[in-house]
């Protein structure tokens, strides 16, 4: 089973994304912001779906921090945001 991490400061958005992914057969790790995501990023994570604007660490900073880790340098990352 593939694991996807969803990162968003909105609990309702995380719940919607997690519900959809779980119904599609994925395991889901939820994080409330970039710092939370980095603390939970371990083991086999196949993809990250992140918001752009979040407290503590935004999506761009999270992407840079994830890419700096050798194990996740080439992990697919999708930005899901309400920004235009």
C-alpha positions in Angstrom: 0.0 0.0 0.0 1.3 3.4 -0.9 1.5 6.2 1.7 0.6 9.8 1.1 1.2 12.6 3.5 -1.3 15.5 3.5 -0.2 18.8 5.0 -2.7 21.6 5.7 -3.5 23.8 8.6 -7.2 23.4 7.9 -8.5 20.3 9.6 -11.5 20.1 7.3 -9.3 20.1 4.2 -7.1 17.4 5.7 -10.1 15.3 6.5 -11.5 15.7 3.0 -8.2 14.8 1.3 -7.6 11.9 3.7 -11.1 10.5 3.2 -10.7 10.6 -0.6 -7.2 9.0 -0.5 -8.2 6.3 2.0 -11.2 5.4 -0.2 -8.8 5.1 -3.1 -6.7 2.6 -1.2 -3.9 4.8 0.2 -2.5 5.0 3.7 -2.5 8.6 4.9 -0.3 10.6 7.3 -1.8 13.9 8.3 0.2 17.0 9.4 -1.1 20.5 10.4 1.9 22.5 9.1 5.4 22.1 7.7 7.1 21.5 11.0 4.6 18.9 12.0 5.1 17.2 8.5 8.9 17.1 8.9 8.5 15.5 12.3 6.3 12.8 10.9 8.3 12.3 7.6 9.9 8.9 8.2 9.9 5.5 6.6 8.1 4.9 3.3 6.2 8.0 2.2 5.4 7.9 -1.5 4.0 11.4 -2.0 3.3 14.7 -0.2 0.3 16.9 -0.8 0.8 20.3 0.9 -0.9 23.6 1.3 1.0 26.8 0.5 0.1 29.1 3.3 0.4 27.6 6.8 1.7 28.8 10.2 5.1 27.8 11.6 6.4 26.6 8.2 4.8 27.3 4.8 4.6 24.9 1.8 7.6 26.3 0.0 9.8 25.9 3.0 8.5 22.4 3.6 9.3 21.4 0.0 12.9 22.8 0.4 13.3 20.9 3.6 11.9 17.6 2.2 14.1 17.9 -0.9 17.2 18.4 1.3 16.7 14.9 2.7 18.4 12.3 0.5 15.6 9.7 1.1 12.9 12.1 -0.2 14.9 14.1 -2.8 12.8 12.9 -5.7 9.4 12.3 -3.9 6.4 13.6 -5.8 5.0 16.7 -4.2 1.7 18.3 -5.1 0.7 21.8 -3.9 -3.0 21.9 -3.1 -4.0 25.5 -2.4 -6.7 28.1 -2.7 -4.2 30.6 -4.0 -4.4 31.6 -7.7 
